[in-house]
Amino acid sequence: GSILGMSASEVEFNGHEVVKDAIGEVTNMMVGGFKNALCDVGFPCKLTLPTIVRGNHLKVSAIKGTARHIFRFDCGGGSLFADIQVKME
């Protein structure tokens, strides 16, 4: 709600798509900065669009030939995971 400038009831009224869109935008900003930093030091990069998945007991498979890094963030009684997969060519 804070990121969106909305109260908890407004977020609930607007549904999960609002939260998904906000997380997607934050993800784009963070990863875009990371990508630009890599390009600045000579590593040309391509990004895929972020995929936002919600649920319990999820399993995400690694993409073949990638280095995988999973980060967990806990906030407000919930957890957010960032699953980053990098393929060097």
Secondary structure, 3 states (H helix, E strand, C coil): CCCCCCCHHHHHHHCHHHHHHHHHHHHHHHHHHHHHHHHHCCCCCCCCCCCCCCCCCCCCCCCCCCEEEEEEEEECCEEEEEEEEECCC
